[in-house]
Amino acid sequence: MNNLQAIVFDLDDTLYSERDYVLSGFKAVGNWADVNLGIDRNQGFTTLCNLYHQGVRNNTFNQWLAIHQIENPEVVTKLLNVYREHSPTISPFAESIDLLKTLTKSYKIGLVSDGYLQVQQRKWAALGLDLFFDTVVFSDSLGRENWKPSTAPFKLVLDRLNIPPEFSVYIGDNPRKDFCGARQLGMSTIWVKRSDSEYGDLQPPSLEYHPDLSIDSLSQVLELVRSWD
């Protein structure tokens, strides 16, 4: 590739563990349910965690309420709001901090992240990584139709960084959306394929969704970018 000038990161399961956010949200839901539904907070939290570890997604709160013999769509909506509106207790991967401290000395640094805008903003505030980044793009600010794999958030982050795509790389974790839009613009792409991440077992759905390179830890990024330079 051309001499690298900008490195753009995904957020969830790239710079921190998304599982930590999920468990933080479950604690908030457990606390609310203890007060409002009479479900013991510790028992409720444990049951939510068990459902999560069993692979339950999307309808977690419906199943959780059914276990407690509660069937009320309005309660499900409330639980979703509690989950999404809570102030998360999350921390970056230690390797994220070490890597960013080094990269900021030589490269422009950006972020492109999907998800509901206010949820992602709360995560970002909790992680305290803003000082390392030249610009941050939450794709939801452009409308749901511009979530990845749309090229729109990648165009915006590159415009803000004032870097051509061929001098940049995008680093993410989800092969079903993270790399297609970036590659269409001419960015290089790296898949952080952690075995214990939410999407570690997924495969790209087609050739255009494949990353250029795969690694299993952010600690390998520095060696890669130095080899490109």
C-alpha positions in Angstrom: 0.0 0.0 0.0 1.0 3.7 -0.2 2.6 5.3 2.8 0.1 5.1 5.6 -1.2 8.4 7.0 -4.5 7.6 8.8 -5.7 4.7 10.9 -9.5 4.4 11.5 -10.9 2.1 14.1 -14.3 0.4 14.8 -15.4 0.6 18.4 -17.4 -2.4 19.8 -15.2 -5.5 20.2 -12.3 -3.7 18.6 -11.2 -1.2 21.2 -13.1 -2.7 24.2 -15.1 -5.8 24.9 -18.7 -5.5 23.9 -19.5 -8.3 26.3 -18.6 -5.8 29.1 -21.2 -3.4 27.8 -23.9 -6.1 27.7 -23.2 -7.1 31.3 -23.2 -3.5 32.4 -26.6 -3.1 30.8 -27.9 -6.3 32.5 -26.9 -4.9 35.9 -28.8 -1.7 35.2 -31.9 -3.8 34.1 -31.5 -6.0 37.2 -31.4 -3.0 39.5 -34.5 -1.5 37.8 -36.4 -4.8 38.0 -35.6 -5.2 41.7 -37.3 -1.9 42.5 -40.1 -2.1 40.0 -40.9 -5.8 39.4 -39.8 -7.4 42.7 -37.2 -9.5 41.0 -34.1 -9.9 43.1 -31.3 -7.9 41.4 -28.6 -10.6 41.9 -30.9 -13.4 40.7 -32.2 -11.4 37.8 -28.7 -10.4 36.7 -27.5 -14.0 36.9 -30.4 -15.2 34.8 -29.8 -12.6 32.2 -26.1 -13.6 32.0 -27.1 -17.3 31.7 -29.3 -16.5 28.7 -26.6 -14.5 27.1 -24.0 -17.2 27.5 -26.5 -19.7 26.0 -26.5 -17.6 22.9 -29.8 -15.8 23.3 -29.9 -12.5 21.4 -32.5 -10.0 20.3 -35.4 -11.3 22.5 -33.4 -11.7 25.7 -35.8 -9.6 27.8 -38.9 -11.4 26.5 -37.4 -14.7 27.6 -36.2 -13.3 30.9 -39.6 -12.0 31.8 -41.2 -15.3 30.7 -39.0 -17.1 33.2 -40.4 -14.8 35.9 -43.9 -15.3 34.5 -44.3 -11.7 33.3 -45.8 -11.1 29.8 -46.1 -7.4 29.1 -44.8 -5.7 26.0 -44.7 -2.4 27.8 -42.3 -3.8 30.4 -40.1 -5.2 27.6 -39.9 -1.7 26.1 -39.0 -0.2 29.4 -36.2 -2.8 29.9 -34.8 -2.0 26.5 -34.8 1.7 27.4 -33.1 1.1 30.7 -30.5 -1.0 28.9 -29.8 1.6 26.2 -30.0 4.6 28.4 -27.7 3.4 31.2 -24.3 4.9 31.8 -22.0 1.9 31.1 -19.2 0.7 33.2 -16.7 -0.4 30.5 -12.9 0.0 29.9 -10.7 -0.2 26.8 -8.6 -3.2 26.2 -5.1 -2.5 27.7 -3.6 -3.1 24.3 -5.9 -0.4 22.9 -4.3 2.3 25.2 -0.8 1.1 24.5 -1.4 1.1 20.7 -3.1 4.5 20.5 -0.4 6.2 22.6 2.1 5.1 20.0 0.0 5.6 16.8 -0.9 9.2 17.6 2.7 10.2 17.3 2.8 9.3 13.6 -0.7 9.0 12.2 -4.1 10.7 12.2 -6.6 8.6 14.1 -10.3 8.3 13.4 -13.3 6.2 14.5 -16.3 4.9 12.6 -18.9 3.1 14.8 -22.4 1.8 14.2 -25.2 1.7 16.7 -27.9 4.0 18.2 -26.3 7.4 18.5 -26.9 8.1 22.1 -25.9 4.6 23.1 -22.6 4.9 21.2 -22.0 8.4 22.7 -22.4 7.0 26.2 -20.0 4.2 25.5 -17.5 6.7 24.1 -17.7 9.0 27.1 -17.2 6.0 29.4 -14.1 4.7 27.6 -12.3 8.1 27.8 -10.4 7.6 24.5 -11.3 10.9 22.9 -7.9 12.5 23.5 -6.3 9.9 21.1 -8.7 10.7 18.2 -8.6 13.4 15.6 -12.3 12.7 14.6 -15.1 10.4 15.5 -18.0 9.4 13.3 -21.1 7.7 14.7 -22.9 6.4 11.5 -26.3 6.8 13.1 -25.8 10.6 12.9 -26.1 10.1 9.2 -29.3 8.0 9.4 -29.8 4.3 9.9 -29.5 3.8 6.1 -25.9 4.9 6.4 -24.8 2.4 8.9 -22.0 0.1 7.7 -21.5 -1.4 5.2 -22.4 2.0 3.7 -19.5 4.0 2.3 -21.0 7.2 3.8 -19.4 7.1 7.3 -16.0 6.2 5.8 -16.2 9.1 3.3 -17.0 11.4 6.2 -14.2 10.3 8.4 -11.7 10.6 5.6 -13.0 14.0 4.7 -12.5 15.2 8.3 -9.0 13.7 8.4 -8.2 15.2 5.0 -6.6 11.9 3.9 -7.2 10.0 0.6 -8.5 6.5 1.2 -5.5 4.8 -0.4 -3.4 6.3 2.5 -5.6 4.9 5.2 -6.6 1.6 6.9 -9.8 0.6 8.7 -9.6 -1.9 11.7 -12.7 -3.7 12.8 -14.1 -7.0 14.1 -17.3 -7.8 12.2 -16.8 -9.3 8.7 -20.4 -8.9 7.8 -20.3 -5.1 7.7 -16.9 -3.6 8.7 -14.8 -4.0 5.6 -17.0 -3.8 2.5 -17.7 0.0 2.5 -14.1 0.8 3.4 -12.7 -1.3 0.6 -15.1 0.2 -1.9 -13.5 3.5 -1.3 -10.0 2.1 -1.5 -9.1 1.9 2.1 -7.0 -1.1 3.4 -8.7 -3.2 6.0 -7.7 -5.3 9.0 -9.9 -7.8 10.8 -9.2 -8.2 14.5 -10.5 -11.8 14.8 -10.5 -12.5 18.6 -11.8 -16.0 19.4 -13.8 -14.8 22.3 -15.5 -11.8 20.6 -19.1 -11.6 19.6 -18.3 -12.0 15.9 -15.1 -14.1 16.1 -16.7 -17.1 14.5 -18.4 -15.3 11.6 -17.2 -15.5 8.1 -17.5 -12.8 5.4 -20.7 -13.4 3.3 -18.9 -12.8 0.0 -15.6 -11.8 -1.5 -16.1 -8.0 -1.3 -16.7 -8.3 2.5 -13.3 -9.9 3.1 -10.6 -7.9 4.9 -7.1 -7.5 3.4 -5.5 -9.0 6.5 -6.6 -10.8 9.7 -5.0 -10.6 13.2 -6.0 -11.9 16.6 -4.9 -9.0 18.7 -4.5 -5.2 18.4 -0.9 -5.7 19.6 -0.1 -6.9 16.1 -1.2 -3.6 14.5 2.0 -1.7 15.1 4.2 -4.3 13.4 1.8 -4.3 10.4 1.7 -0.6 9.9 5.5 -0.3 10.3 6.0 -2.9 7.7 3.7 -0.9 5.3 5.7 2.2 5.9 
